[in-house]
Amino acid sequence: MAKIKKGQKLSCIPCGREVIVSDLGISRTTVWCCGRPMKAKSKAVPKKKAKKK
């Protein structure tokens, strides 16, 4: 896993638990929940509008 930064949100897929990294942060460490590593929650990507002709 890449570096975990301050304010980043991590989520557990099996149980749905969400964790927000505190001010101190964590670097190069895997956070585990339910026996699996937590994944960084992806940001919503806005849909692209089609160009009008």
SULCORUR-V659755 format. One record per residue. N is the residue number from 1. PSI is psi in whole degrees, -180 to 180 (* if undefined). OMEGA is omega in radians with two decimals (* if undefined). Layout:
# SULCORUR-V659755
N/PSI/OMEGA ; N/PSI/OMEGA
This chain:
# SULCORUR-V659755
1/144/3.11 ; 2/176/3.14 ; 3/141/3.09 ; 4/127/-3.03 ; 5/162/3.12 ; 6/131/3.10 ; 7/-3/-3.12 ; 8/145/3.13 ; 9/133/3.07 ; 10/146/3.12 ; 11/150/3.10 ; 12/125/-3.10 ; 13/-49/-3.08 ; 14/-45/-3.04 ; 15/-15/3.11 ; 16/8/3.13 ; 17/139/3.09 ; 18/141/-3.13 ; 19/135/3.04 ; 20/129/-3.10 ; 21/134/-3.10 ; 22/-175/-3.12 ; 23/-31/-3.11 ; 24/-37/3.12 ; 25/172/3.14 ; 26/143/3.14 ; 27/128/3.09 ; 28/39/3.12 ; 29/141/3.11 ; 30/130/3.10 ; 31/126/-3.06 ; 32/145/3.05 ; 33/137/-3.14 ; 34/31/3.10 ; 35/7/3.13 ; 36/152/3.11 ; 37/142/3.10 ; 38/147/-3.10 ; 39/149/3.10 ; 40/133/3.13 ; 41/127/-3.10 ; 42/148/3.13 ; 43/147/3.11 ; 44/132/-3.14 ; 45/124/-3.13 ; 46/146/3.13 ; 47/143/3.11 ; 48/137/3.12 ; 49/142/3.11 ; 50/142/3.13 ; 51/138/3.09 ; 52/143/-3.13 ; 53/*/*
